[in-house]
Amino acid sequence: MAHNDTSKVRRWDQHGREHVVRVRRTGVQRTIRCDTCGWRRGAQFLPWLKAEEHLAQAHQATVDPTAPRGDRPARAAAVKP
């Protein structure tokens, strides 16, 4: 049986484009790689947090598709007088 040693962090930007950062595990070391821009970084601790930070800073991708509806950023809505 094959071991799954890769996970991914997915976020969407304000234009609806998906951005993915993959976290690959090799022993205790993790390698983070962005599918959108090719950015790479080694991370032993908190690789998923570093992946989220990259997506937010480099791509303004902050919408988490797995978050409950209340945790997602609200879209601009018309304000009732």
PDB file of N, CA, C and O in Angstrom, chain B, residues numbered from 101:
ATOM      1  N   MET B 101       0.854  -1.186   0.000  1.00  0.00           N
ATOM      2  CA  MET B 101       0.000   0.000   0.000  1.00  0.00           C
ATOM      3  C   MET B 101       0.896   1.245   0.000  1.00  0.00           C
ATOM      4  O   MET B 101       1.828   1.334   0.800  1.00  0.00           O
ATOM      5  N   ALA B 102       0.627   2.185  -0.873  1.00  0.00           N
ATOM      6  CA  ALA B 102       1.424   3.396  -0.986  1.00  0.00           C
ATOM      7  C   ALA B 102       1.074   4.378   0.132  1.00  0.00           C
ATOM      8  O   ALA B 102      -0.083   4.495   0.538  1.00  0.00           O
ATOM      9  N   HIS B 103       2.105   5.085   0.623  1.00  0.00           N
ATOM     10  CA  HIS B 103       1.898   6.085   1.664  1.00  0.00           C
ATOM     11  C   HIS B 103       1.668   7.442   1.016  1.00  0.00           C
ATOM     12  O   HIS B 103       2.342   7.795   0.048  1.00  0.00           O
ATOM     13  N   ASN B 104       0.726   8.193   1.543  1.00  0.00           N
ATOM     14  CA  ASN B 104       0.467   9.539   1.047  1.00  0.00           C
ATOM     15  C   ASN B 104       1.338  10.502   1.835  1.00  0.00           C
ATOM     16  O   ASN B 104       1.083  10.762   3.011  1.00  0.00           O
ATOM     17  N   ASP B 105       2.371  11.033   1.181  1.00  0.00           N
ATOM     18  CA  ASP B 105       3.280  11.929   1.870  1.00  0.00           C
ATOM     19  C   ASP B 105       3.131  13.370   1.372  1.00  0.00           C
ATOM     20  O   ASP B 105       4.005  14.203   1.615  1.00  0.00           O
ATOM     21  N   THR B 106       2.035  13.664   0.682  1.00  0.00           N
ATOM     22  CA  THR B 106       1.783  15.007   0.170  1.00  0.00           C
ATOM     23  C   THR B 106       0.386  15.454   0.577  1.00  0.00           C
ATOM     24  O   THR B 106      -0.579  14.694   0.487  1.00  0.00           O
ATOM     25  N   SER B 107       0.296  16.701   1.027  1.00  0.00           N
ATOM     26  CA  SER B 107      -1.003  17.306   1.297  1.00  0.00           C
ATOM     27  C   SER B 107      -1.013  18.659   0.617  1.00  0.00           C
ATOM     28  O   SER B 107       0.012  19.100   0.097  1.00  0.00           O
ATOM     29  N   LYS B 108      -2.149  19.320   0.614  1.00  0.00           N
ATOM     30  CA  LYS B 108      -2.205  20.618  -0.053  1.00  0.00           C
ATOM     31  C   LYS B 108      -3.085  21.585   0.705  1.00  0.00           C
ATOM     32  O   LYS B 108      -4.012  21.203   1.419  1.00  0.00           O
ATOM     33  N   VAL B 109      -2.759  22.853   0.523  1.00  0.00           N
ATOM     34  CA  VAL B 109      -3.542  23.951   1.087  1.00  0.00           C
ATOM     35  C   VAL B 109      -4.126  24.685  -0.104  1.00  0.00           C
ATOM     36  O   VAL B 109      -3.387  25.151  -0.972  1.00  0.00           O
ATOM     37  N   ARG B 110      -5.455  24.793  -0.154  1.00  0.00           N
ATOM     38  CA  ARG B 110      -6.140  25.442  -1.275  1.00  0.00           C
ATOM     39  C   ARG B 110      -6.859  26.681  -0.789  1.00  0.00           C
ATOM     40  O   ARG B 110      -7.526  26.657   0.245  1.00  0.00           O
ATOM     41  N   ARG B 111      -6.726  27.751  -1.526  1.00  0.00           N
ATOM     42  CA  ARG B 111      -7.441  28.996  -1.238  1.00  0.00           C
ATOM     43  C   ARG B 111      -7.836  29.626  -2.564  1.00  0.00           C
ATOM     44  O   ARG B 111      -7.224  29.371  -3.601  1.00  0.00           O
ATOM     45  N   TRP B 112      -8.870  30.453  -2.507  1.00  0.00           N
ATOM     46  CA  TRP B 112      -9.334  31.176  -3.683  1.00  0.00           C
ATOM     47  C   TRP B 112      -9.114  32.665  -3.480  1.00  0.00           C
ATOM     48  O   TRP B 112      -9.201  33.170  -2.361  1.00  0.00           O
ATOM     49  N   ASP B 113      -8.827  33.362  -4.574  1.00  0.00           N
ATOM     50  CA  ASP B 113      -8.674  34.819  -4.484  1.00  0.00           C
ATOM     51  C   ASP B 113     -10.009  35.494  -4.768  1.00  0.00           C
ATOM     52  O   ASP B 113     -11.013  34.820  -4.997  1.00  0.00           O
ATOM     53  N   GLN B 114     -10.020  36.830  -4.753  1.00  0.00           N
ATOM     54  CA  GLN B 114     -11.265  37.580  -4.930  1.00  0.00           C
ATOM     55  C   GLN B 114     -11.841  37.448  -6.334  1.00  0.00           C
ATOM     56  O   GLN B 114     -12.994  37.815  -6.560  1.00  0.00           O
ATOM     57  N   HIS B 115     -11.059  36.928  -7.283  1.00  0.00           N
ATOM     58  CA  HIS B 115     -11.542  36.733  -8.655  1.00  0.00           C
ATOM     59  C   HIS B 115     -12.023  35.309  -8.897  1.00  0.00           C
ATOM     60  O   HIS B 115     -12.406  34.962 -10.014  1.00  0.00           O
ATOM     61  N   GLY B 116     -12.005  34.492  -7.863  1.00  0.00           N
ATOM     62  CA  GLY B 116     -12.482  33.119  -7.979  1.00  0.00           C
ATOM     63  C   GLY B 116     -11.446  32.135  -8.483  1.00  0.00           C
ATOM     64  O   GLY B 116     -11.784  30.993  -8.796  1.00  0.00           O
ATOM     65  N   ARG B 117     -10.176  32.556  -8.570  1.00  0.00           N
ATOM     66  CA  ARG B 117      -9.118  31.658  -9.030  1.00  0.00           C
ATOM     67  C   ARG B 117      -8.589  30.837  -7.863  1.00  0.00           C
ATOM     68  O   ARG B 117      -8.372  31.350  -6.766  1.00  0.00           O
ATOM     69  N   GLU B 118      -8.389  29.564  -8.124  1.00  0.00           N
ATOM     70  CA  GLU B 118      -7.861  28.667  -7.096  1.00  0.00           C
ATOM     71  C   GLU B 118      -6.335  28.722  -7.105  1.00  0.00           C
ATOM     72  O   GLU B 118      -5.705  28.748  -8.162  1.00  0.00           O
ATOM     73  N   HIS B 119      -5.754  28.738  -5.901  1.00  0.00           N
ATOM     74  CA  HIS B 119      -4.304  28.687  -5.729  1.00  0.00           C
ATOM     75  C   HIS B 119      -4.014  27.532  -4.781  1.00  0.00           C
ATOM     76  O   HIS B 119      -4.692  27.364  -3.768  1.00  0.00           O
ATOM     77  N   VAL B 120      -2.997  26.732  -5.119  1.00  0.00           N
ATOM     78  CA  VAL B 120      -2.685  25.538  -4.340  1.00  0.00           C
ATOM     79  C   VAL B 120      -1.212  25.546  -3.957  1.00  0.00           C
ATOM     80  O   VAL B 120      -0.342  25.794  -4.793  1.00  0.00           O
ATOM     81  N   VAL B 121      -0.943  25.273  -2.686  1.00  0.00           N
ATOM     82  CA  VAL B 121       0.413  25.048  -2.202  1.00  0.00           C
ATOM     83  C   VAL B 121       0.453  23.618  -1.685  1.00  0.00           C
ATOM     84  O   VAL B 121      -0.359  23.227  -0.847  1.00  0.00           O
ATOM     85  N   ARG B 122       1.403  22.843  -2.190  1.00  0.00           N
ATOM     86  CA  ARG B 122       1.540  21.445  -1.771  1.00  0.00           C
ATOM     87  C   ARG B 122       2.615  21.344  -0.697  1.00  0.00           C
ATOM     88  O   ARG B 122       3.662  21.987  -0.773  1.00  0.00           O
ATOM     89  N   VAL B 123       2.327  20.519   0.304  1.00  0.00           N
ATOM     90  CA  VAL B 123       3.263  20.259   1.396  1.00  0.00           C
ATOM     91  C   VAL B 123       3.692  18.803   1.268  1.00  0.00           C
ATOM     92  O   VAL B 123       2.877  17.889   1.394  1.00  0.00           O
ATOM     93  N   ARG B 124       4.988  18.600   1.015  1.00  0.00           N
ATOM     94  CA  ARG B 124       5.509  17.243   0.842  1.00  0.00           C
ATOM     95  C   ARG B 124       6.384  16.886   2.035  1.00  0.00           C
ATOM     96  O   ARG B 124       7.225  17.675   2.467  1.00  0.00           O
ATOM     97  N   ARG B 125       6.175  15.702   2.551  1.00  0.00           N
ATOM     98  CA  ARG B 125       6.900  15.243   3.735  1.00  0.00           C
ATOM     99  C   ARG B 125       7.999  14.266   3.334  1.00  0.00           C
ATOM    100  O   ARG B 125       7.763  13.321   2.582  1.00  0.00           O
ATOM    101  N   THR B 126       9.204  14.509   3.849  1.00  0.00           N
ATOM    102  CA  THR B 126      10.325  13.594   3.706  1.00  0.00           C
ATOM    103  C   THR B 126      10.966  13.488   5.082  1.00  0.00           C
ATOM    104  O   THR B 126      11.751  14.353   5.471  1.00  0.00           O
ATOM    105  N   GLY B 127      10.639  12.442   5.812  1.00  0.00           N
ATOM    106  CA  GLY B 127      11.104  12.317   7.189  1.00  0.00           C
ATOM    107  C   GLY B 127      10.463  13.394   8.046  1.00  0.00           C
ATOM    108  O   GLY B 127       9.238  13.522   8.061  1.00  0.00           O
ATOM    109  N   VAL B 128      11.277  14.177   8.765  1.00  0.00           N
ATOM    110  CA  VAL B 128      10.724  15.252   9.586  1.00  0.00           C
ATOM    111  C   VAL B 128      10.670  16.572   8.816  1.00  0.00           C
ATOM    112  O   VAL B 128      10.027  17.523   9.260  1.00  0.00           O
ATOM    113  N   GLN B 129      11.339  16.633   7.672  1.00  0.00           N
ATOM    114  CA  GLN B 129      11.367  17.864   6.877  1.00  0.00           C
ATOM    115  C   GLN B 129      10.163  17.927   5.947  1.00  0.00           C
ATOM    116  O   GLN B 129       9.743  16.915   5.386  1.00  0.00           O
ATOM    117  N   ARG B 130       9.614  19.129   5.791  1.00  0.00           N
ATOM    118  CA  ARG B 130       8.525  19.371   4.848  1.00  0.00           C
ATOM    119  C   ARG B 130       9.014  20.355   3.787  1.00  0.00           C
ATOM    120  O   ARG B 130       9.752  21.290   4.097  1.00  0.00           O
ATOM    121  N   THR B 131       8.608  20.147   2.550  1.00  0.00           N
ATOM    122  CA  THR B 131       8.905  21.081   1.470  1.00  0.00           C
ATOM    123  C   THR B 131       7.583  21.644   0.993  1.00  0.00           C
ATOM    124  O   THR B 131       6.640  20.903   0.714  1.00  0.00           O
ATOM    125  N   ILE B 132       7.523  22.966   0.903  1.00  0.00           N
ATOM    126  CA  ILE B 132       6.313  23.659   0.476  1.00  0.00           C
ATOM    127  C   ILE B 132       6.549  24.160  -0.945  1.00  0.00           C
ATOM    128  O   ILE B 132       7.582  24.772  -1.219  1.00  0.00           O
ATOM    129  N   ARG B 133       5.588  23.905  -1.870  1.00  0.00           N
ATOM    130  CA  ARG B 133       5.736  24.355  -3.255  1.00  0.00           C
ATOM    131  C   ARG B 133       4.411  24.894  -3.754  1.00  0.00           C
ATOM    132  O   ARG B 133       3.377  24.238  -3.626  1.00  0.00           O
ATOM    133  N   CYS B 134       4.445  26.101  -4.327  1.00  0.00           N
ATOM    134  CA  CYS B 134       3.247  26.744  -4.858  1.00  0.00           C
ATOM    135  C   CYS B 134       3.053  26.348  -6.312  1.00  0.00           C
ATOM    136  O   CYS B 134       3.952  26.541  -7.131  1.00  0.00           O
ATOM    137  N   ASP B 135       1.891  25.798  -6.643  1.00  0.00           N
ATOM    138  CA  ASP B 135       1.581  25.422  -8.028  1.00  0.00           C
ATOM    139  C   ASP B 135       1.405  26.647  -8.915  1.00  0.00           C
ATOM    140  O   ASP B 135       1.615  26.562 -10.125  1.00  0.00           O
ATOM    141  N   THR B 136       1.026  27.775  -8.344  1.00  0.00           N
ATOM    142  CA  THR B 136       0.753  28.972  -9.132  1.00  0.00           C
ATOM    143  C   THR B 136       2.028  29.658  -9.605  1.00  0.00           C
ATOM    144  O   THR B 136       2.157  29.981 -10.786  1.00  0.00           O
ATOM    145  N   CYS B 137       2.976  29.884  -8.686  1.00  0.00           N
ATOM    146  CA  CYS B 137       4.154  30.686  -9.043  1.00  0.00           C
ATOM    147  C   CYS B 137       5.475  29.935  -8.929  1.00  0.00           C
ATOM    148  O   CYS B 137       6.515  30.477  -9.305  1.00  0.00           O
ATOM    149  N   GLY B 138       5.466  28.706  -8.423  1.00  0.00           N
ATOM    150  CA  GLY B 138       6.694  27.937  -8.316  1.00  0.00           C
ATOM    151  C   GLY B 138       7.513  28.214  -7.067  1.00  0.00           C
ATOM    152  O   GLY B 138       8.606  27.667  -6.919  1.00  0.00           O
ATOM    153  N   TRP B 139       7.012  29.051  -6.163  1.00  0.00           N
ATOM    154  CA  TRP B 139       7.704  29.377  -4.914  1.00  0.00           C
ATOM    155  C   TRP B 139       7.939  28.093  -4.134  1.00  0.00           C
ATOM    156  O   TRP B 139       7.064  27.229  -4.069  1.00  0.00           O
ATOM    157  N   ARG B 140       9.131  27.969  -3.537  1.00  0.00           N
ATOM    158  CA  ARG B 140       9.474  26.788  -2.736  1.00  0.00           C
ATOM    159  C   ARG B 140      10.108  27.216  -1.432  1.00  0.00           C
ATOM    160  O   ARG B 140      10.762  28.255  -1.346  1.00  0.00           O
ATOM    161  N   ARG B 141       9.900  26.391  -0.417  1.00  0.00           N
ATOM    162  CA  ARG B 141      10.503  26.673   0.880  1.00  0.00           C
ATOM    163  C   ARG B 141      10.511  25.389   1.703  1.00  0.00           C
ATOM    164  O   ARG B 141       9.570  24.597   1.648  1.00  0.00           O
ATOM    165  N   GLY B 142      11.562  25.199   2.448  1.00  0.00           N
ATOM    166  CA  GLY B 142      11.629  24.089   3.384  1.00  0.00           C
ATOM    167  C   GLY B 142      11.049  24.548   4.712  1.00  0.00           C
ATOM    168  O   GLY B 142      11.246  25.693   5.119  1.00  0.00           O
ATOM    169  N   ALA B 143      10.339  23.662   5.381  1.00  0.00           N
ATOM    170  CA  ALA B 143       9.744  24.033   6.674  1.00  0.00           C
ATOM    171  C   ALA B 143       9.621  22.784   7.529  1.00  0.00           C
ATOM    172  O   ALA B 143       8.965  21.813   7.150  1.00  0.00           O
ATOM    173  N   GLN B 144      10.264  22.826   8.687  1.00  0.00           N
ATOM    174  CA  GLN B 144      10.148  21.697   9.599  1.00  0.00           C
ATOM    175  C   GLN B 144       8.945  21.875  10.522  1.00  0.00           C
ATOM    176  O   GLN B 144       8.317  20.898  10.931  1.00  0.00           O
ATOM    177  N   PHE B 145       8.630  23.135  10.848  1.00  0.00           N
ATOM    178  CA  PHE B 145       7.532  23.409  11.762  1.00  0.00           C
ATOM    179  C   PHE B 145       6.459  24.256  11.083  1.00  0.00           C
ATOM    180  O   PHE B 145       6.778  25.175  10.330  1.00  0.00           O
ATOM    181  N   LEU B 146       5.211  23.953  11.342  1.00  0.00           N
ATOM    182  CA  LEU B 146       4.050  24.701  10.852  1.00  0.00           C
ATOM    183  C   LEU B 146       4.056  24.945   9.344  1.00  0.00           C
ATOM    184  O   LEU B 146       3.889  26.088   8.918  1.00  0.00           O
ATOM    185  N   PRO B 147       4.242  23.919   8.532  1.00  0.00           N
ATOM    186  CA  PRO B 147       4.288  24.138   7.080  1.00  0.00           C
ATOM    187  C   PRO B 147       2.962  24.630   6.506  1.00  0.00           C
ATOM    188  O   PRO B 147       2.954  25.388   5.536  1.00  0.00           O
ATOM    189  N   TRP B 148       1.844  24.211   7.090  1.00  0.00           N
ATOM    190  CA  TRP B 148       0.551  24.620   6.555  1.00  0.00           C
ATOM    191  C   TRP B 148       0.284  26.095   6.838  1.00  0.00           C
ATOM    192  O   TRP B 148      -0.325  26.790   6.024  1.00  0.00           O
ATOM    193  N   LEU B 149       0.736  26.562   7.981  1.00  0.00           N
ATOM    194  CA  LEU B 149       0.608  27.987   8.296  1.00  0.00           C
ATOM    195  C   LEU B 149       1.447  28.817   7.331  1.00  0.00           C
ATOM    196  O   LEU B 149       0.996  29.860   6.857  1.00  0.00           O
ATOM    197  N   LYS B 150       2.650  28.368   7.041  1.00  0.00           N
ATOM    198  CA  LYS B 150       3.519  29.078   6.090  1.00  0.00           C
ATOM    199  C   LYS B 150       2.914  29.054   4.691  1.00  0.00           C
ATOM    200  O   LYS B 150       3.042  30.023   3.942  1.00  0.00           O
ATOM    201  N   ALA B 151       2.255  27.954   4.334  1.00  0.00           N
ATOM    202  CA  ALA B 151       1.585  27.874   3.034  1.00  0.00           C
ATOM    203  C   ALA B 151       0.427  28.870   2.964  1.00  0.00           C
ATOM    204  O   ALA B 151       0.257  29.549   1.951  1.00  0.00           O
ATOM    205  N   GLU B 152      -0.366  28.964   4.028  1.00  0.00           N
ATOM    206  CA  GLU B 152      -1.470  29.927   4.071  1.00  0.00           C
ATOM    207  C   GLU B 152      -0.957  31.357   3.979  1.00  0.00           C
ATOM    208  O   GLU B 152      -1.546  32.190   3.290  1.00  0.00           O
ATOM    209  N   GLU B 153       0.145  31.644   4.678  1.00  0.00           N
ATOM    210  CA  GLU B 153       0.725  32.986   4.630  1.00  0.00           C
ATOM    211  C   GLU B 153       1.182  33.337   3.212  1.00  0.00           C
ATOM    212  O   GLU B 153       0.965  34.457   2.750  1.00  0.00           O
ATOM    213  N   HIS B 154       1.811  32.389   2.525  1.00  0.00           N
ATOM    214  CA  HIS B 154       2.240  32.643   1.147  1.00  0.00           C
ATOM    215  C   HIS B 154       1.044  32.938   0.249  1.00  0.00           C
ATOM    216  O   HIS B 154       1.079  33.882  -0.541  1.00  0.00           O
ATOM    217  N   LEU B 155      -0.003  32.145   0.366  1.00  0.00           N
ATOM    218  CA  LEU B 155      -1.187  32.348  -0.472  1.00  0.00           C
ATOM    219  C   LEU B 155      -1.810  33.710  -0.226  1.00  0.00           C
ATOM    220  O   LEU B 155      -2.235  34.378  -1.170  1.00  0.00           O
ATOM    221  N   ALA B 156      -1.869  34.125   1.020  1.00  0.00           N
ATOM    222  CA  ALA B 156      -2.464  35.419   1.361  1.00  0.00           C
ATOM    223  C   ALA B 156      -1.590  36.575   0.879  1.00  0.00           C
ATOM    224  O   ALA B 156      -2.106  37.545   0.323  1.00  0.00           O
ATOM    225  N   GLN B 157      -0.276  36.486   1.084  1.00  0.00           N
ATOM    226  CA  GLN B 157       0.608  37.590   0.743  1.00  0.00           C
ATOM    227  C   GLN B 157       0.914  37.676  -0.747  1.00  0.00           C
ATOM    228  O   GLN B 157       0.882  38.768  -1.316  1.00  0.00           O
ATOM    229  N   ALA B 158       1.207  36.563  -1.384  1.00  0.00           N
ATOM    230  CA  ALA B 158       1.628  36.576  -2.784  1.00  0.00           C
ATOM    231  C   ALA B 158       0.466  36.600  -3.765  1.00  0.00           C
ATOM    232  O   ALA B 158       0.584  37.163  -4.853  1.00  0.00           O
ATOM    233  N   HIS B 159      -0.656  35.993  -3.389  1.00  0.00           N
ATOM    234  CA  HIS B 159      -1.766  35.834  -4.338  1.00  0.00           C
ATOM    235  C   HIS B 159      -3.077  36.435  -3.842  1.00  0.00           C
ATOM    236  O   HIS B 159      -4.083  36.368  -4.547  1.00  0.00           O
ATOM    237  N   GLN B 160      -3.089  37.016  -2.655  1.00  0.00           N
ATOM    238  CA  GLN B 160      -4.299  37.547  -2.038  1.00  0.00           C
ATOM    239  C   GLN B 160      -5.413  36.498  -2.041  1.00  0.00           C
ATOM    240  O   GLN B 160      -6.591  36.822  -2.198  1.00  0.00           O
ATOM    241  N   ALA B 161      -5.020  35.244  -1.867  1.00  0.00           N
ATOM    242  CA  ALA B 161      -5.967  34.130  -1.850  1.00  0.00           C
ATOM    243  C   ALA B 161      -6.265  33.794  -0.391  1.00  0.00           C
ATOM    244  O   ALA B 161      -5.443  33.178   0.287  1.00  0.00           O
ATOM    245  N   THR B 162      -7.427  34.193   0.086  1.00  0.00           N
ATOM    246  CA  THR B 162      -7.765  34.019   1.496  1.00  0.00           C
ATOM    247  C   THR B 162      -9.056  33.256   1.739  1.00  0.00           C
ATOM    248  O   THR B 162      -9.384  32.979   2.893  1.00  0.00           O
ATOM    249  N   VAL B 163      -9.794  32.910   0.707  1.00  0.00           N
ATOM    250  CA  VAL B 163     -11.073  32.222   0.890  1.00  0.00           C
ATOM    251  C   VAL B 163     -10.811  30.727   1.026  1.00  0.00           C
ATOM    252  O   VAL B 163     -10.312  30.086   0.100  1.00  0.00           O
ATOM    253  N   ASP B 164     -11.153  30.180   2.185  1.00  0.00           N
ATOM    254  CA  ASP B 164     -10.963  28.769   2.484  1.00  0.00           C
ATOM    255  C   ASP B 164     -12.239  28.016   2.136  1.00  0.00           C
ATOM    256  O   ASP B 164     -13.278  28.250   2.754  1.00  0.00           O
ATOM    257  N   PRO B 165     -12.182  27.107   1.147  1.00  0.00           N
ATOM    258  CA  PRO B 165     -13.395  26.394   0.737  1.00  0.00           C
ATOM    259  C   PRO B 165     -13.912  25.420   1.787  1.00  0.00           C
ATOM    260  O   PRO B 165     -15.071  25.011   1.720  1.00  0.00           O
ATOM    261  N   THR B 166     -13.086  25.041   2.752  1.00  0.00           N
ATOM    262  CA  THR B 166     -13.510  24.072   3.759  1.00  0.00           C
ATOM    263  C   THR B 166     -14.014  24.733   5.035  1.00  0.00           C
ATOM    264  O   THR B 166     -14.511  24.050   5.930  1.00  0.00           O
ATOM    265  N   ALA B 167     -13.891  26.053   5.127  1.00  0.00           N
ATOM    266  CA  ALA B 167     -14.332  26.764   6.330  1.00  0.00           C
ATOM    267  C   ALA B 167     -15.852  26.818   6.378  1.00  0.00           C
ATOM    268  O   ALA B 167     -16.507  26.901   5.339  1.00  0.00           O
ATOM    269  N   PRO B 168     -16.414  26.771   7.586  1.00  0.00           N
ATOM    270  CA  PRO B 168     -17.864  26.951   7.711  1.00  0.00           C
ATOM    271  C   PRO B 168     -18.265  28.312   7.144  1.00  0.00           C
ATOM    272  O   PRO B 168     -17.459  29.243   7.134  1.00  0.00           O
ATOM    273  N   ARG B 169     -19.455  28.424   6.692  1.00  0.00           N
ATOM    274  CA  ARG B 169     -19.930  29.642   6.021  1.00  0.00           C
ATOM    275  C   ARG B 169     -19.688  30.894   6.855  1.00  0.00           C
ATOM    276  O   ARG B 169     -19.365  31.940   6.291  1.00  0.00           O
ATOM    277  N   GLY B 170     -19.831  30.829   8.168  1.00  0.00           N
ATOM    278  CA  GLY B 170     -19.656  31.997   9.024  1.00  0.00           C
ATOM    279  C   GLY B 170     -18.216  32.474   9.102  1.00  0.00           C
ATOM    280  O   GLY B 170     -17.974  33.631   9.445  1.00  0.00           O
ATOM    281  N   ASP B 171     -17.233  31.593   8.785  1.00  0.00           N
ATOM    282  CA  ASP B 171     -15.824  31.957   8.868  1.00  0.00           C
ATOM    283  C   ASP B 171     -15.290  32.565   7.577  1.00  0.00           C
ATOM    284  O   ASP B 171     -14.195  33.127   7.563  1.00  0.00           O
ATOM    285  N   ARG B 172     -16.045  32.459   6.507  1.00  0.00           N
ATOM    286  CA  ARG B 172     -15.589  32.992   5.233  1.00  0.00           C
ATOM    287  C   ARG B 172     -15.765  34.495   5.198  1.00  0.00           C
ATOM    288  O   ARG B 172     -16.688  35.027   5.814  1.00  0.00           O
ATOM    289  N   PRO B 173     -14.882  35.193   4.477  1.00  0.00           N
ATOM    290  CA  PRO B 173     -15.052  36.647   4.353  1.00  0.00           C
ATOM    291  C   PRO B 173     -16.387  36.970   3.683  1.00  0.00           C
ATOM    292  O   PRO B 173     -16.766  36.346   2.691  1.00  0.00           O
ATOM    293  N   ALA B 174     -17.074  37.929   4.227  1.00  0.00           N
ATOM    294  CA  ALA B 174     -18.376  38.284   3.684  1.00  0.00           C
ATOM    295  C   ALA B 174     -18.228  39.077   2.391  1.00  0.00           C
ATOM    296  O   ALA B 174     -17.319  39.896   2.259  1.00  0.00           O
ATOM    297  N   ARG B 175     -19.107  38.835   1.457  1.00  0.00           N
ATOM    298  CA  ARG B 175     -19.123  39.620   0.230  1.00  0.00           C
ATOM    299  C   ARG B 175     -19.829  40.931   0.517  1.00  0.00           C
ATOM    300  O   ARG B 175     -20.652  41.033   1.426  1.00  0.00           O
ATOM    301  N   ALA B 176     -19.489  41.926  -0.277  1.00  0.00           N
ATOM    302  CA  ALA B 176     -20.147  43.233  -0.098  1.00  0.00           C
ATOM    303  C   ALA B 176     -21.629  43.079  -0.348  1.00  0.00           C
ATOM    304  O   ALA B 176     -22.043  42.563  -1.386  1.00  0.00           O
ATOM    305  N   ALA B 177     -22.414  43.516   0.587  1.00  0.00           N
ATOM    306  CA  ALA B 177     -23.866  43.421   0.469  1.00  0.00           C
ATOM    307  C   ALA B 177     -24.465  44.807   0.554  1.00  0.00           C
ATOM    308  O   ALA B 177     -23.894  45.710   1.165  1.00  0.00           O
ATOM    309  N   ALA B 178     -25.596  44.962  -0.053  1.00  0.00           N
ATOM    310  CA  ALA B 178     -26.288  46.253   0.002  1.00  0.00           C
ATOM    311  C   ALA B 178     -26.745  46.506   1.439  1.00  0.00           C
ATOM    312  O   ALA B 178     -27.291  45.617   2.092  1.00  0.00           O
ATOM    313  N   VAL B 179     -26.523  47.694   1.907  1.00  0.00           N
ATOM    314  CA  VAL B 179     -26.910  48.049   3.264  1.00  0.00           C
ATOM    315  C   VAL B 179     -28.302  48.647   3.223  1.00  0.00           C
ATOM    316  O   VAL B 179     -28.572  49.575   2.462  1.00  0.00           O
ATOM    317  N   LYS B 180     -29.185  48.103   4.053  1.00  0.00           N
ATOM    318  CA  LYS B 180     -30.545  48.627   4.103  1.00  0.00           C
ATOM    319  C   LYS B 180     -30.583  49.888   4.950  1.00  0.00           C
ATOM    320  O   LYS B 180     -29.978  49.938   6.020  1.00  0.00           O
ATOM    321  N   PRO B 181     -31.287  50.899   4.479  1.00  0.00           N
ATOM    322  CA  PRO B 181     -31.356  52.148   5.253  1.00  0.00           C
ATOM    323  C   PRO B 181     -32.156  52.004   6.532  1.00  0.00           C
ATOM    324  O   PRO B 181     -32.299  52.969   7.282  1.00  0.00           O
TER     325      PRO B 181
END
